Amino acid sequence: MEHLWGDTHIEDVVLGVKFRISPEAFFQVNTAACQELYTTIGDVAGLTDQTCLVDVCCGAGTIGLCLAQVGSQP
């Protein structure tokens, strides 16, 4: 892959977390659906500030980074 013109990355926000995305990154393109999915995952998992979250095979890390906020919310 060779960059010819324009920005080398794009930015997107999922559940308040900003991601800088390269062409090689795995990233869900349907942000609205992905936000619903991640919110549901957090609800079903019953995450708290005592939860240890491990995001394996994470691609761009959207699930882990979005769900990691659960325990840090005031």
Summary of the structure (lengths in Angstrom):
residues: 74
radius of gyration: 14.2
end to end distance: 43.3
largest distance: 46.7
contacts: 150
relative contact order: 0.20
helix: 32%
strand: 14%
